[in-house]
Amino acid sequence: MNDQDFIKFLWNTGHFWNRAYPDVLNINEEDLPFLSLRDVAVKFAVASYQQSDANLTPLVFAYHKRAPMFDGDAGPATKELATWDRCPLPDFAPPPNATFDYG
């Protein structure tokens, strides 16, 4: 999964809509191609994703032999977890300005 696919994955799973990170709520889908994994908003979305899935803990241990750090860095464990099958519904509801098709 390349970086842009991962950013789109974060959008589709609702991690740009986590109200615990209000700085990402102003990101629109049209902004995604211009973002990189180094952008602060993307780091917040990655941290939201890292905190949301308990499966990250065993993956981080397998890769790094330590507990996970929800730091917003998309390392190998975080990116691998994004390739696993999951429920298609986003983890957070879209904010009023977001466009999203649940279909």
C-alpha positions as CSV (number, residue, x, y, z in Angstrom):
1,M,0.0,0.0,0.0
2,N,1.6,3.3,-1.0
3,D,1.3,6.5,1.0
4,Q,-1.6,8.0,-1.0
5,D,-3.6,4.7,-0.8
6,F,-3.0,4.7,3.0
7,I,-4.2,8.3,3.3
8,K,-7.3,7.4,1.3
9,F,-7.8,4.4,3.6
10,L,-7.7,6.7,6.6
11,W,-10.4,8.9,5.0
12,N,-12.6,5.9,4.1
13,T,-12.3,4.5,7.7
14,G,-13.3,7.9,9.2
15,H,-10.1,8.8,10.9
16,F,-10.1,12.3,9.5
17,W,-13.4,12.7,11.3
18,N,-12.3,11.8,14.9
19,R,-13.6,14.7,17.0
20,A,-10.7,14.0,19.5
21,Y,-8.5,15.6,16.8
22,P,-10.4,18.7,15.7
23,D,-7.5,19.9,13.5
24,V,-8.4,17.2,11.0
25,L,-12.1,18.0,10.7
26,N,-11.4,20.7,8.1
27,I,-9.8,18.2,5.7
28,N,-11.9,17.5,2.6
29,E,-11.6,14.5,0.2
30,E,-10.3,16.9,-2.4
31,D,-7.3,17.7,-0.1
32,L,-6.2,14.1,0.1
33,P,-3.9,14.0,-3.0
34,F,-2.0,17.0,-1.7
35,L,-1.3,15.4,1.7
36,S,1.7,13.3,2.8
37,L,2.4,11.1,5.8
38,R,4.5,14.0,7.2
39,D,1.5,16.4,7.4
40,V,0.2,17.1,10.9
41,A,-3.4,16.4,9.9
42,V,-2.4,13.0,8.5
43,K,-0.3,12.2,11.7
44,F,-3.5,12.9,13.8
45,A,-5.5,10.6,11.5
46,V,-2.9,7.9,11.8
47,A,-2.8,8.2,15.6
48,S,-6.6,7.9,15.6
49,Y,-6.3,4.7,13.6
50,Q,-3.5,3.3,15.7
51,Q,-5.6,3.8,18.9
52,S,-8.8,2.3,17.4
53,D,-7.6,-1.2,16.6
54,A,-6.5,-3.7,19.3
55,N,-4.9,-5.8,16.6
56,L,-2.1,-3.3,16.3
57,T,-0.5,-4.4,19.6
58,P,0.5,-7.9,18.5
59,L,1.7,-6.6,15.1
60,V,3.9,-3.9,16.8
61,F,5.3,-6.6,19.1
62,A,6.0,-8.9,16.1
63,Y,7.8,-6.1,14.2
64,H,9.4,-4.1,17.0
65,K,9.3,-6.3,20.2
66,R,7.6,-3.5,22.2
67,A,4.2,-2.1,23.0
68,P,2.7,0.3,20.4
69,M,3.2,4.0,20.5
70,F,0.2,5.9,19.1
71,D,2.5,8.6,17.6
72,G,1.0,9.1,14.2
73,D,3.9,7.5,12.4
74,A,2.8,5.0,9.8
75,G,5.3,2.3,10.3
76,P,5.2,-1.3,9.0
77,A,2.8,-2.6,11.6
78,T,0.3,0.2,11.0
79,K,0.5,-0.2,7.3
80,E,0.1,-4.0,7.5
81,L,-2.9,-3.6,9.7
82,A,-4.5,-1.4,7.0
83,T,-4.4,-4.3,4.6
84,W,-6.4,-6.7,6.8
85,D,-10.1,-7.2,6.1
86,R,-12.4,-5.1,8.2
87,C,-15.9,-3.8,8.4
88,P,-16.6,-1.4,5.6
89,L,-18.3,1.2,7.8
90,P,-16.1,4.1,9.0
91,D,-15.0,4.2,12.7
92,F,-16.3,7.7,13.0
93,A,-19.3,9.5,11.5
94,P,-18.4,12.1,8.9
95,P,-18.6,15.8,9.9
96,P,-21.3,17.9,8.3
97,N,-19.0,19.2,5.6
98,A,-17.7,15.8,4.5
99,T,-19.0,13.9,1.5
100,F,-19.0,10.1,1.9
101,D,-20.9,7.3,0.3
102,Y,-21.6,4.5,2.8
103,G,-22.5,2.3,-0.2
